[in-house]
Amino acid sequence: MKKETQFLLSTRSLSLFSVRAVHELVKAWNGIKQFTRSTLSSFTASPDPAENEKEMKRLIQTCVASRSGEVTNRACAVELGMAYLKLPSVGKARFLRLLARDFDVDRPALRDDISRYLSASNDREAVTGEMSLSEALIPPRLRLLKLFKALPAGFKFLIDMRADLLALREQDPYMEKLDRDLKDLLSSLFDVGLLDLKEITWNSPAALLEKLIEYEAVHEIKSWNDLKNRLDSDRRCYAFFHNKIPQEPLVFVEIALTRKIPDNIPTLLDPSAETVRPEEADTAVFYSISNTQKGLAGIHLGNFLIKQVVETLGPEMKNLVNFVTLSPVPEFASWLTGRLDQGDLSMLERYEVDMVKTLSGMENAARGLRQLLEPGFHADPELAEALKPILLRLCGRFLLNEKKGKRILDPVAHFHFMNGASLYRLNWLADKSSRALSRSFGIMANYLYKPSDIEKNHELYAAEGQPTVSREMRGALKK
């Protein structure tokens, strides 16, 4: 059995795509090792975690020492990268902590540089001190990260390493600092100017279509027929790609071409619905946007994706007058139930208090509303109709007024407001899936992207935390 096959069989908790990616990575990295005359000793996992850590530290020190030639340094990085991939999750956490703590800046040396800078007596000494300080603030681990970056599939390796790190960063300030180093490096590599916008169609490679099914994060793609429907003539799908990982979509958006702004997701995704001729459509609906790489969290690729797609579709299809989303409101239910569980009556209008008391038979209307919103409430038409105006009003308040600082609490709303959209409409029971009912009581939102207003809306929200609301939505909230 080949060595790389043995390695793949030893990995655990990897998806099919992860196994394929690691297989290609191992093949490419083994090729690099063959070019170096000096073969490094292979890492062999020991039952003793301390012994593993000692060996990993030796490998890292070899990589960051800069005493060898470029070829040997690359081979060293390959050896270390393959060792990292072999580790279980606990071992990877130990490795990352080692990298964060033992290969951070040299603080005693930094203090000496600060002292020399503060004692500078002329411009030359001050400039020299600044340069020395700047160099002292660069942790040795950055050399290793840059070696990884230069390897074949090194971009993907760094993305996956950061994905491992994200769950650990809040436990340790050193890990937060390592995360910042990785995020800064990845941000420079995945700047929007370095990305390619491509359309994905039913004729795209099967491996790429498989990834759409795997990565779809908003509305599950249940089958190949479901995927084919989403790539039909009245649908579009666009993704950002990077030339260093050309087979991996970094973020993609699914679009439906319709004759009006939709108010529910089942109709939009219905495979038996009439196909709209693209030239007859007046609306482009962005109904799902999915980030595919956990390790790129906080690097806002989706912000630019929607804007570029609007700029692409507008000139291509001049019949389109509306660019909107049909979006979930994922944090509404948790926010509202938290307030209701406390018996908070301040957010209910007087007439709502009276109605809820009558419907629930409870003296405290807040707790009465909480009781009425138990799973299955939507299946009672009379109850659902009675609760509709209350929940729509409260959802509007949540999306527009509930903030942390200047930022709207709901992450989807924040994303669209930050991108320059306005809140156009709220849609009652637009998604009756159990997930949507538990997160937003089935309510979905339309956010409108009007090309002439995008920059103005973005600046208003970014500077003042003020979201933009359509006239229709403003009038509905006053009712």
Contacts in CASP RR format, 6 or more apart in sequence:
PFRMAT RR
TARGET T0000
AUTHOR 0000-0000-0000
METHOD contacts of the structure
MODEL  1
MKKETQFLLSTRSLSLFSVRAVHELVKAWNGIKQFTRSTLSSFTASPDPA
ENEKEMKRLIQTCVASRSGEVTNRACAVELGMAYLKLPSVGKARFLRLLA
RDFDVDRPALRDDISRYLSASNDREAVTGEMSLSEALIPPRLRLLKLFKA
LPAGFKFLIDMRADLLALREQDPYMEKLDRDLKDLLSSLFDVGLLDLKEI
TWNSPAALLEKLIEYEAVHEIKSWNDLKNRLDSDRRCYAFFHNKIPQEPL
VFVEIALTRKIPDNIPTLLDPSAETVRPEEADTAVFYSISNTQKGLAGIH
LGNFLIKQVVETLGPEMKNLVNFVTLSPVPEFASWLTGRLDQGDLSMLER
YEVDMVKTLSGMENAARGLRQLLEPGFHADPELAEALKPILLRLCGRFLL
NEKKGKRILDPVAHFHFMNGASLYRLNWLADKSSRALSRSFGIMANYLYK
PSDIEKNHELYAAEGQPTVSREMRGALKK
3 30 0 8 1.000
4 23 0 8 1.000
4 26 0 8 1.000
4 27 0 8 1.000
4 30 0 8 1.000
7 26 0 8 1.000
7 82 0 8 1.000
7 85 0 8 1.000
7 86 0 8 1.000
8 19 0 8 1.000
8 22 0 8 1.000
8 23 0 8 1.000
8 26 0 8 1.000
10 86 0 8 1.000
11 19 0 8 1.000
11 22 0 8 1.000
11 85 0 8 1.000
11 86 0 8 1.000
12 88 0 8 1.000
13 89 0 8 1.000
14 22 0 8 1.000
15 214 0 8 1.000
16 214 0 8 1.000
17 210 0 8 1.000
17 211 0 8 1.000
17 214 0 8 1.000
21 153 0 8 1.000
21 156 0 8 1.000
22 85 0 8 1.000
24 153 0 8 1.000
25 85 0 8 1.000
25 152 0 8 1.000
25 153 0 8 1.000
25 154 0 8 1.000
25 156 0 8 1.000
25 157 0 8 1.000
26 82 0 8 1.000
26 85 0 8 1.000
28 151 0 8 1.000
28 152 0 8 1.000
28 153 0 8 1.000
29 78 0 8 1.000
29 81 0 8 1.000
29 82 0 8 1.000
29 151 0 8 1.000
29 152 0 8 1.000
29 153 0 8 1.000
30 78 0 8 1.000
32 74 0 8 1.000
32 75 0 8 1.000
32 78 0 8 1.000
32 151 0 8 1.000
32 152 0 8 1.000
33 39 0 8 1.000
33 75 0 8 1.000
33 78 0 8 1.000
33 79 0 8 1.000
35 71 0 8 1.000
35 75 0 8 1.000
36 71 0 8 1.000
36 72 0 8 1.000
36 74 0 8 1.000
36 75 0 8 1.000
38 68 0 8 1.000
38 72 0 8 1.000
38 75 0 8 1.000
40 59 0 8 1.000
40 62 0 8 1.000
40 75 0 8 1.000
40 76 0 8 1.000
40 79 0 8 1.000
42 79 0 8 1.000
42 83 0 8 1.000
43 55 0 8 1.000
43 56 0 8 1.000
43 59 0 8 1.000
43 79 0 8 1.000
43 80 0 8 1.000
43 82 0 8 1.000
43 83 0 8 1.000
43 86 0 8 1.000
45 52 0 8 1.000
45 86 0 8 1.000
45 87 0 8 1.000
46 52 0 8 1.000
46 55 0 8 1.000
49 90 0 8 1.000
49 91 0 8 1.000
49 94 0 8 1.000
52 87 0 8 1.000
52 91 0 8 1.000
52 94 0 8 1.000
53 94 0 8 1.000
53 95 0 8 1.000
53 98 0 8 1.000
55 83 0 8 1.000
56 80 0 8 1.000
56 83 0 8 1.000
56 94 0 8 1.000
56 95 0 8 1.000
56 98 0 8 1.000
57 98 0 8 1.000
57 102 0 8 1.000
59 76 0 8 1.000
59 79 0 8 1.000
59 80 0 8 1.000
59 83 0 8 1.000
60 80 0 8 1.000
60 98 0 8 1.000
60 99 0 8 1.000
60 102 0 8 1.000
60 103 0 8 1.000
60 141 0 8 1.000
60 144 0 8 1.000
62 68 0 8 1.000
62 76 0 8 1.000
63 73 0 8 1.000
63 76 0 8 1.000
63 77 0 8 1.000
63 80 0 8 1.000
63 143 0 8 1.000
63 144 0 8 1.000
63 147 0 8 1.000
64 103 0 8 1.000
64 140 0 8 1.000
64 141 0 8 1.000
64 143 0 8 1.000
64 144 0 8 1.000
66 73 0 8 1.000
66 143 0 8 1.000
68 76 0 8 1.000
73 147 0 8 1.000
74 147 0 8 1.000
74 150 0 8 1.000
74 151 0 8 1.000
76 147 0 8 1.000
77 144 0 8 1.000
77 147 0 8 1.000
77 148 0 8 1.000
77 150 0 8 1.000
77 151 0 8 1.000
78 151 0 8 1.000
80 144 0 8 1.000
81 148 0 8 1.000
81 157 0 8 1.000
84 92 0 8 1.000
84 95 0 8 1.000
84 161 0 8 1.000
87 94 0 8 1.000
87 95 0 8 1.000
89 164 0 8 1.000
92 164 0 8 1.000
93 164 0 8 1.000
93 168 0 8 1.000
96 161 0 8 1.000
96 164 0 8 1.000
96 165 0 8 1.000
96 168 0 8 1.000
96 175 0 8 1.000
96 178 0 8 1.000
97 168 0 8 1.000
97 172 0 8 1.000
97 174 0 8 1.000
97 175 0 8 1.000
99 141 0 8 1.000
99 144 0 8 1.000
99 178 0 8 1.000
100 141 0 8 1.000
100 172 0 8 1.000
100 174 0 8 1.000
100 175 0 8 1.000
100 177 0 8 1.000
100 178 0 8 1.000
101 174 0 8 1.000
103 139 0 8 1.000
103 140 0 8 1.000
103 141 0 8 1.000
103 144 0 8 1.000
104 139 0 8 1.000
104 141 0 8 1.000
104 174 0 8 1.000
104 177 0 8 1.000
105 136 0 8 1.000
105 137 0 8 1.000
105 138 0 8 1.000
105 139 0 8 1.000
106 136 0 8 1.000
109 136 0 8 1.000
110 133 0 8 1.000
110 136 0 8 1.000
110 137 0 8 1.000
113 129 0 8 1.000
113 132 0 8 1.000
113 133 0 8 1.000
113 136 0 8 1.000
114 133 0 8 1.000
116 125 0 8 1.000
116 129 0 8 1.000
116 132 0 8 1.000
117 126 0 8 1.000
117 129 0 8 1.000
117 130 0 8 1.000
117 132 0 8 1.000
117 133 0 8 1.000
120 126 0 8 1.000
120 128 0 8 1.000
120 129 0 8 1.000
139 177 0 8 1.000
139 181 0 8 1.000
141 178 0 8 1.000
141 181 0 8 1.000
142 181 0 8 1.000
142 185 0 8 1.000
145 158 0 8 1.000
145 181 0 8 1.000
145 182 0 8 1.000
145 185 0 8 1.000
146 185 0 8 1.000
148 154 0 8 1.000
148 157 0 8 1.000
148 158 0 8 1.000
148 161 0 8 1.000
149 155 0 8 1.000
149 158 0 8 1.000
149 185 0 8 1.000
149 189 0 8 1.000
151 157 0 8 1.000
153 245 0 8 1.000
154 244 0 8 1.000
155 189 0 8 1.000
155 242 0 8 1.000
155 244 0 8 1.000
155 245 0 8 1.000
156 245 0 8 1.000
156 248 0 8 1.000
158 182 0 8 1.000
158 185 0 8 1.000
158 186 0 8 1.000
158 189 0 8 1.000
159 186 0 8 1.000
159 293 0 8 1.000
159 294 0 8 1.000
159 295 0 8 1.000
159 296 0 8 1.000
160 295 0 8 1.000
161 182 0 8 1.000
162 179 0 8 1.000
162 182 0 8 1.000
162 183 0 8 1.000
162 186 0 8 1.000
162 295 0 8 1.000
162 296 0 8 1.000
162 297 0 8 1.000
163 293 0 8 1.000
163 294 0 8 1.000
163 295 0 8 1.000
163 297 0 8 1.000
165 175 0 8 1.000
165 178 0 8 1.000
165 179 0 8 1.000
165 182 0 8 1.000
166 179 0 8 1.000
166 294 0 8 1.000
166 295 0 8 1.000
166 297 0 8 1.000
168 175 0 8 1.000
169 175 0 8 1.000
169 176 0 8 1.000
169 178 0 8 1.000
169 179 0 8 1.000
170 176 0 8 1.000
183 298 0 8 1.000
183 299 0 8 1.000
186 295 0 8 1.000
186 296 0 8 1.000
186 299 0 8 1.000
187 299 0 8 1.000
189 242 0 8 1.000
189 244 0 8 1.000
190 242 0 8 1.000
190 250 0 8 1.000
190 296 0 8 1.000
190 299 0 8 1.000
190 301 0 8 1.000
192 240 0 8 1.000
192 301 0 8 1.000
192 304 0 8 1.000
194 242 0 8 1.000
194 243 0 8 1.000
195 240 0 8 1.000
195 241 0 8 1.000
195 242 0 8 1.000
195 250 0 8 1.000
195 301 0 8 1.000
195 304 0 8 1.000
196 240 0 8 1.000
196 241 0 8 1.000
196 242 0 8 1.000
196 243 0 8 1.000
197 238 0 8 1.000
197 239 0 8 1.000
197 240 0 8 1.000
197 305 0 8 1.000
197 308 0 8 1.000
197 309 0 8 1.000
197 312 0 8 1.000
198 238 0 8 1.000
198 239 0 8 1.000
198 241 0 8 1.000
199 236 0 8 1.000
199 237 0 8 1.000
199 238 0 8 1.000
200 208 0 8 1.000
200 209 0 8 1.000
200 212 0 8 1.000
200 231 0 8 1.000
200 237 0 8 1.000
200 238 0 8 1.000
200 239 0 8 1.000
200 249 0 8 1.000
200 252 0 8 1.000
201 231 0 8 1.000
201 237 0 8 1.000
202 209 0 8 1.000
202 228 0 8 1.000
202 231 0 8 1.000
202 232 0 8 1.000
205 247 0 8 1.000
207 247 0 8 1.000
208 247 0 8 1.000
208 249 0 8 1.000
209 227 0 8 1.000
211 248 0 8 1.000
211 249 0 8 1.000
211 292 0 8 1.000
212 221 0 8 1.000
212 227 0 8 1.000
212 237 0 8 1.000
212 249 0 8 1.000
212 252 0 8 1.000
213 221 0 8 1.000
213 224 0 8 1.000
213 227 0 8 1.000
215 249 0 8 1.000
215 252 0 8 1.000
215 290 0 8 1.000
215 292 0 8 1.000
216 254 0 8 1.000
216 288 0 8 1.000
216 290 0 8 1.000
217 288 0 8 1.000
217 290 0 8 1.000
217 291 0 8 1.000
218 287 0 8 1.000
218 288 0 8 1.000
218 289 0 8 1.000
218 290 0 8 1.000
218 328 0 8 1.000
219 265 0 8 1.000
219 269 0 8 1.000
219 287 0 8 1.000
219 288 0 8 1.000
221 227 0 8 1.000
221 230 0 8 1.000
225 271 0 8 1.000
226 271 0 8 1.000
229 235 0 8 1.000
229 269 0 8 1.000
229 271 0 8 1.000
230 237 0 8 1.000
230 254 0 8 1.000
230 269 0 8 1.000
231 237 0 8 1.000
232 275 0 8 1.000
233 275 0 8 1.000
233 277 0 8 1.000
233 278 0 8 1.000
234 256 0 8 1.000
234 257 0 8 1.000
234 258 0 8 1.000
234 275 0 8 1.000
234 276 0 8 1.000
234 277 0 8 1.000
234 278 0 8 1.000
234 281 0 8 1.000
235 254 0 8 1.000
235 255 0 8 1.000
235 256 0 8 1.000
235 257 0 8 1.000
236 254 0 8 1.000
236 255 0 8 1.000
236 257 0 8 1.000
236 284 0 8 1.000
236 309 0 8 1.000
236 313 0 8 1.000
237 252 0 8 1.000
237 253 0 8 1.000
237 254 0 8 1.000
237 255 0 8 1.000
238 252 0 8 1.000
238 253 0 8 1.000
238 255 0 8 1.000
238 305 0 8 1.000
238 308 0 8 1.000
238 309 0 8 1.000
238 312 0 8 1.000
239 249 0 8 1.000
239 250 0 8 1.000
239 251 0 8 1.000
239 252 0 8 1.000
239 253 0 8 1.000
239 305 0 8 1.000
240 249 0 8 1.000
240 250 0 8 1.000
240 251 0 8 1.000
240 252 0 8 1.000
240 301 0 8 1.000
240 302 0 8 1.000
240 304 0 8 1.000
240 305 0 8 1.000
241 248 0 8 1.000
241 249 0 8 1.000
241 250 0 8 1.000
242 248 0 8 1.000
242 250 0 8 1.000
248 292 0 8 1.000
248 293 0 8 1.000
249 292 0 8 1.000
250 291 0 8 1.000
250 292 0 8 1.000
250 293 0 8 1.000
250 296 0 8 1.000
250 301 0 8 1.000
251 289 0 8 1.000
251 290 0 8 1.000
251 291 0 8 1.000
251 292 0 8 1.000
251 301 0 8 1.000
251 302 0 8 1.000
251 305 0 8 1.000
252 289 0 8 1.000
252 290 0 8 1.000
252 292 0 8 1.000
252 305 0 8 1.000
253 286 0 8 1.000
253 288 0 8 1.000
253 289 0 8 1.000
253 290 0 8 1.000
253 302 0 8 1.000
253 305 0 8 1.000
253 306 0 8 1.000
253 309 0 8 1.000
254 286 0 8 1.000
254 287 0 8 1.000
254 288 0 8 1.000
254 289 0 8 1.000
255 284 0 8 1.000
255 285 0 8 1.000
255 286 0 8 1.000
255 287 0 8 1.000
255 309 0 8 1.000
255 313 0 8 1.000
256 262 0 8 1.000
256 268 0 8 1.000
256 284 0 8 1.000
256 285 0 8 1.000
256 287 0 8 1.000
257 276 0 8 1.000
257 278 0 8 1.000
257 281 0 8 1.000
257 283 0 8 1.000
257 284 0 8 1.000
257 285 0 8 1.000
257 317 0 8 1.000
257 320 0 8 1.000
258 268 0 8 1.000
258 276 0 8 1.000
258 281 0 8 1.000
258 282 0 8 1.000
258 283 0 8 1.000
258 285 0 8 1.000
259 276 0 8 1.000
259 280 0 8 1.000
259 281 0 8 1.000
259 282 0 8 1.000
259 283 0 8 1.000
260 282 0 8 1.000
260 283 0 8 1.000
261 283 0 8 1.000
261 285 0 8 1.000
261 322 0 8 1.000
261 324 0 8 1.000
261 424 0 8 1.000
261 425 0 8 1.000
261 446 0 8 1.000
262 268 0 8 1.000
262 283 0 8 1.000
262 285 0 8 1.000
262 287 0 8 1.000
262 326 0 8 1.000
262 446 0 8 1.000
263 425 0 8 1.000
263 427 0 8 1.000
263 430 0 8 1.000
263 444 0 8 1.000
263 446 0 8 1.000
264 326 0 8 1.000
264 427 0 8 1.000
264 429 0 8 1.000
264 430 0 8 1.000
264 431 0 8 1.000
264 444 0 8 1.000
265 287 0 8 1.000
265 326 0 8 1.000
265 430 0 8 1.000
265 431 0 8 1.000
265 436 0 8 1.000
265 444 0 8 1.000
266 431 0 8 1.000
266 432 0 8 1.000
267 273 0 8 1.000
268 285 0 8 1.000
268 287 0 8 1.000
268 326 0 8 1.000
269 287 0 8 1.000
278 317 0 8 1.000
279 317 0 8 1.000
279 319 0 8 1.000
280 319 0 8 1.000
281 317 0 8 1.000
281 319 0 8 1.000
281 320 0 8 1.000
282 319 0 8 1.000
282 320 0 8 1.000
282 321 0 8 1.000
282 322 0 8 1.000
283 320 0 8 1.000
283 321 0 8 1.000
283 322 0 8 1.000
283 323 0 8 1.000
283 324 0 8 1.000
284 310 0 8 1.000
284 313 0 8 1.000
284 317 0 8 1.000
284 320 0 8 1.000
284 322 0 8 1.000
284 323 0 8 1.000
284 324 0 8 1.000
285 324 0 8 1.000
285 325 0 8 1.000
285 326 0 8 1.000
286 306 0 8 1.000
286 309 0 8 1.000
286 323 0 8 1.000
286 324 0 8 1.000
286 325 0 8 1.000
286 326 0 8 1.000
286 449 0 8 1.000
287 325 0 8 1.000
287 326 0 8 1.000
287 327 0 8 1.000
289 302 0 8 1.000
289 305 0 8 1.000
289 306 0 8 1.000
291 297 0 8 1.000
291 301 0 8 1.000
291 302 0 8 1.000
302 415 0 8 1.000
302 419 0 8 1.000
303 415 0 8 1.000
303 418 0 8 1.000
303 419 0 8 1.000
306 419 0 8 1.000
306 449 0 8 1.000
307 419 0 8 1.000
307 454 0 8 1.000
310 323 0 8 1.000
310 449 0 8 1.000
310 451 0 8 1.000
310 454 0 8 1.000
311 451 0 8 1.000
313 320 0 8 1.000
313 323 0 8 1.000
314 320 0 8 1.000
314 451 0 8 1.000
322 448 0 8 1.000
323 448 0 8 1.000
323 449 0 8 1.000
323 450 0 8 1.000
323 451 0 8 1.000
324 424 0 8 1.000
324 446 0 8 1.000
324 447 0 8 1.000
324 448 0 8 1.000
324 449 0 8 1.000
325 416 0 8 1.000
325 421 0 8 1.000
325 445 0 8 1.000
325 446 0 8 1.000
325 447 0 8 1.000
325 449 0 8 1.000
326 427 0 8 1.000
326 430 0 8 1.000
326 444 0 8 1.000
326 445 0 8 1.000
326 446 0 8 1.000
327 412 0 8 1.000
327 413 0 8 1.000
327 416 0 8 1.000
327 444 0 8 1.000
327 445 0 8 1.000
327 446 0 8 1.000
327 447 0 8 1.000
328 412 0 8 1.000
328 431 0 8 1.000
328 436 0 8 1.000
328 439 0 8 1.000
328 440 0 8 1.000
328 444 0 8 1.000
328 445 0 8 1.000
329 395 0 8 1.000
329 398 0 8 1.000
329 399 0 8 1.000
329 410 0 8 1.000
329 412 0 8 1.000
329 413 0 8 1.000
329 439 0 8 1.000
329 440 0 8 1.000
329 443 0 8 1.000
329 444 0 8 1.000
329 445 0 8 1.000
330 410 0 8 1.000
330 411 0 8 1.000
330 412 0 8 1.000
330 439 0 8 1.000
330 440 0 8 1.000
331 398 0 8 1.000
331 409 0 8 1.000
331 410 0 8 1.000
331 411 0 8 1.000
331 439 0 8 1.000
332 394 0 8 1.000
332 395 0 8 1.000
332 398 0 8 1.000
332 399 0 8 1.000
332 410 0 8 1.000
332 439 0 8 1.000
332 440 0 8 1.000
332 441 0 8 1.000
332 443 0 8 1.000
333 438 0 8 1.000
333 439 0 8 1.000
333 440 0 8 1.000
333 441 0 8 1.000
334 439 0 8 1.000
335 398 0 8 1.000
335 402 0 8 1.000
335 409 0 8 1.000
336 394 0 8 1.000
336 398 0 8 1.000
337 370 0 8 1.000
337 373 0 8 1.000
339 347 0 8 1.000
339 366 0 8 1.000
340 366 0 8 1.000
340 367 0 8 1.000
340 368 0 8 1.000
340 369 0 8 1.000
340 370 0 8 1.000
340 373 0 8 1.000
341 367 0 8 1.000
341 370 0 8 1.000
342 366 0 8 1.000
343 364 0 8 1.000
343 366 0 8 1.000
343 367 0 8 1.000
343 370 0 8 1.000
344 366 0 8 1.000
345 353 0 8 1.000
345 364 0 8 1.000
345 365 0 8 1.000
345 366 0 8 1.000
347 394 0 8 1.000
347 397 0 8 1.000
348 356 0 8 1.000
348 365 0 8 1.000
348 366 0 8 1.000
348 369 0 8 1.000
348 390 0 8 1.000
349 393 0 8 1.000
352 365 0 8 1.000
352 390 0 8 1.000
353 365 0 8 1.000
354 365 0 8 1.000
355 386 0 8 1.000
355 390 0 8 1.000
356 362 0 8 1.000
356 365 0 8 1.000
356 368 0 8 1.000
356 369 0 8 1.000
356 372 0 8 1.000
356 390 0 8 1.000
357 363 0 8 1.000
357 365 0 8 1.000
357 368 0 8 1.000
359 368 0 8 1.000
359 372 0 8 1.000
359 383 0 8 1.000
359 386 0 8 1.000
360 368 0 8 1.000
360 369 0 8 1.000
360 371 0 8 1.000
360 372 0 8 1.000
361 368 0 8 1.000
362 368 0 8 1.000
362 371 0 8 1.000
369 387 0 8 1.000
369 390 0 8 1.000
372 383 0 8 1.000
372 387 0 8 1.000
373 387 0 8 1.000
373 441 0 8 1.000
375 434 0 8 1.000
375 437 0 8 1.000
375 438 0 8 1.000
376 437 0 8 1.000
377 383 0 8 1.000
377 384 0 8 1.000
377 387 0 8 1.000
377 441 0 8 1.000
378 384 0 8 1.000
378 429 0 8 1.000
378 432 0 8 1.000
378 437 0 8 1.000
378 441 0 8 1.000
378 442 0 8 1.000
384 429 0 8 1.000
388 428 0 8 1.000
389 479 0 8 1.000
391 428 0 8 1.000
391 441 0 8 1.000
391 443 0 8 1.000
392 426 0 8 1.000
392 428 0 8 1.000
392 443 0 8 1.000
392 476 0 8 1.000
393 477 0 8 1.000
393 479 0 8 1.000
395 426 0 8 1.000
395 440 0 8 1.000
395 441 0 8 1.000
395 443 0 8 1.000
395 445 0 8 1.000
396 423 0 8 1.000
396 426 0 8 1.000
396 473 0 8 1.000
396 477 0 8 1.000
397 477 0 8 1.000
398 409 0 8 1.000
398 410 0 8 1.000
399 408 0 8 1.000
399 410 0 8 1.000
399 413 0 8 1.000
399 423 0 8 1.000
399 426 0 8 1.000
399 445 0 8 1.000
399 467 0 8 1.000
400 408 0 8 1.000
400 423 0 8 1.000
400 467 0 8 1.000
400 469 0 8 1.000
400 477 0 8 1.000
402 408 0 8 1.000
402 409 0 8 1.000
402 410 0 8 1.000
403 409 0 8 1.000
403 465 0 8 1.000
406 464 0 8 1.000
406 465 0 8 1.000
407 414 0 8 1.000
407 465 0 8 1.000
408 414 0 8 1.000
408 417 0 8 1.000
408 465 0 8 1.000
408 467 0 8 1.000
412 445 0 8 1.000
413 423 0 8 1.000
413 445 0 8 1.000
413 447 0 8 1.000
413 467 0 8 1.000
416 447 0 8 1.000
417 423 0 8 1.000
417 447 0 8 1.000
417 457 0 8 1.000
417 461 0 8 1.000
417 465 0 8 1.000
417 467 0 8 1.000
417 468 0 8 1.000
418 458 0 8 1.000
418 461 0 8 1.000
418 462 0 8 1.000
419 449 0 8 1.000
419 454 0 8 1.000
419 458 0 8 1.000
420 449 0 8 1.000
420 453 0 8 1.000
420 454 0 8 1.000
420 455 0 8 1.000
420 456 0 8 1.000
420 457 0 8 1.000
420 458 0 8 1.000
420 461 0 8 1.000
420 468 0 8 1.000
421 447 0 8 1.000
421 448 0 8 1.000
421 449 0 8 1.000
421 454 0 8 1.000
421 457 0 8 1.000
421 468 0 8 1.000
422 447 0 8 1.000
422 448 0 8 1.000
422 450 0 8 1.000
422 453 0 8 1.000
422 457 0 8 1.000
422 467 0 8 1.000
422 468 0 8 1.000
422 469 0 8 1.000
422 470 0 8 1.000
423 445 0 8 1.000
423 446 0 8 1.000
423 447 0 8 1.000
423 448 0 8 1.000
423 467 0 8 1.000
423 468 0 8 1.000
423 469 0 8 1.000
423 470 0 8 1.000
423 473 0 8 1.000
424 445 0 8 1.000
424 446 0 8 1.000
424 447 0 8 1.000
424 448 0 8 1.000
424 470 0 8 1.000
424 472 0 8 1.000
424 473 0 8 1.000
425 445 0 8 1.000
425 446 0 8 1.000
425 470 0 8 1.000
425 472 0 8 1.000
425 473 0 8 1.000
425 476 0 8 1.000
426 443 0 8 1.000
426 444 0 8 1.000
426 445 0 8 1.000
426 446 0 8 1.000
426 473 0 8 1.000
426 476 0 8 1.000
427 443 0 8 1.000
427 444 0 8 1.000
427 445 0 8 1.000
427 446 0 8 1.000
428 442 0 8 1.000
428 443 0 8 1.000
429 442 0 8 1.000
429 443 0 8 1.000
430 436 0 8 1.000
430 442 0 8 1.000
430 443 0 8 1.000
430 444 0 8 1.000
431 437 0 8 1.000
431 440 0 8 1.000
431 442 0 8 1.000
431 444 0 8 1.000
432 442 0 8 1.000
436 442 0 8 1.000
436 444 0 8 1.000
448 470 0 8 1.000
453 468 0 8 1.000
457 468 0 8 1.000
460 466 0 8 1.000
460 468 0 8 1.000
461 467 0 8 1.000
461 468 0 8 1.000
469 477 0 8 1.000
END
